[in-house]
Amino acid sequence: MNQLPVHSPGPWNQTRVASSLGIQYPIIQGPLGGLSTQRLTATVSNFGGLGSFGAHGLSPSAIGEIIAEIRELTTRPFAVNLWVSMEDDSARASGREEFARSLAHLAAHIEDVGGTLPEYKPYAPIRFEDQARVLLDAKIPVFSFIVGIPPSEILDECRAQGIVTVGTATTPAEAIALEQAGVNVIVASGFEAGGHRGSFLLRAEDSLTGTISLIPQAVDAVSIPVVAAGGIADARGILAAFALGAEGVQIGTAFLASEDSGANPHHREALLNGKAHVTALTRGFTGRLARGIRNQLLDELNAPGVEILPYPLQRHLVRNLSIPAEKAARAELLPLWAGQSAGLSRETDTKELLETLVSELSSIAGPVLHWNSTRPSPQKLHASTRTGL
């Protein structure tokens, strides 16, 4: 068991996460999947945090163009995020009949919002290795990933090129596996987080550990720095994460509410007007377990007997509804990603959000971090329990 990281009672931002990533503030903007934008990524990085771009659904050529565009907007470190596991095991075996049964649950809604019913098309996969090759060739500053661990040869090349690797764990066992693979930084993601669960050792449904439980267990299990994610939306959440032993935080939903994100106006409105207080987990939006705002679409897709295609086939199918539903302003029929702290979303300006977080943390963080730096290590606590001290 490893000793908890020792924080200086000085500035709260001086952590191993900040040092490893080459950033001023150990605040990582969540990758946001298909709702990332180059502008949001660059704005966070230019402020001194780590902007991230979720590129998992993009072709290698598109990823290369996006990296070039981000570099036109910032000279500071940024991350590109990929999914190691790009498809469910049954994706290639799923055929026309399965497609028809899943479409049946959405067809009436697609027609109601003026969309066109899609026709079945054979699955055309995108390879993780091809996407990763673009990141390596571009020598990006930070390579982050979820749903698995990249092959050792990819991690070896990252080390050789000085690319910092950031892996996602949803359980302490996954954190240990990431450290053993040689990953530099771990994002420990509690089930409060919006979007997809990044689980890879067990089923996502069997890996639903909350942030307040996950962070100290992950910190105790590994020696590399841990970033807390899931339900963190303001300075209080960041402070709590540091008190649990984290050396940085990853924030997604609060940045999703920003006008710089790729969220549509209906999505941002739901995050900011109080409609996001109730969230739920579903496989219905994409085929993999993810958290979003509970609405008509989520409830219908979670109903018994609804057939869900494997990932990413379900994701492609639902887009045939979400695109026309957005144009028709039918928010109840949209996948609205959000974490459980979505009700804390306040800012629509990215820089103002970051300024608020840094200002509030700078005024309140000292006493807690001083306590964290002087408390006994886990070894001493366990030894005192055994000896009755």
Secondary structure, DSSP 8 states (H G I E B T S, - for coil): --------SS-TT-SHHHHHHT-SS-EEE---GGG--HHHHHHHHHHTSBEEEE-TTS-HHHHHHHHHHHHHH-SS-EEEEEES--S-TTTTT--HHHHHHHHHTTHHHHHHTT-------------HHHHHHHHHHHT-SEEEEESS---HHHHHHHHHHT-EEEEEESSHHHHHHHHHTT-SEEEEE-TTSSEE----SS-GGG----HHHHHHHHHHH-SS-EEEESS--SHHHHHHHHHTT-SEEEE-HHHHTSTTSS--HHHHHHHHTTTTS-EEEESTTTSS-EEEE--HHHHHHTSTT-----TTHHHHHHHHHHHHHHHTT-GGGS--B--TTGGG---SSHHHHHHHHHHHHHHHHHHHHHHHHHS--HHHHHHHHHHT-
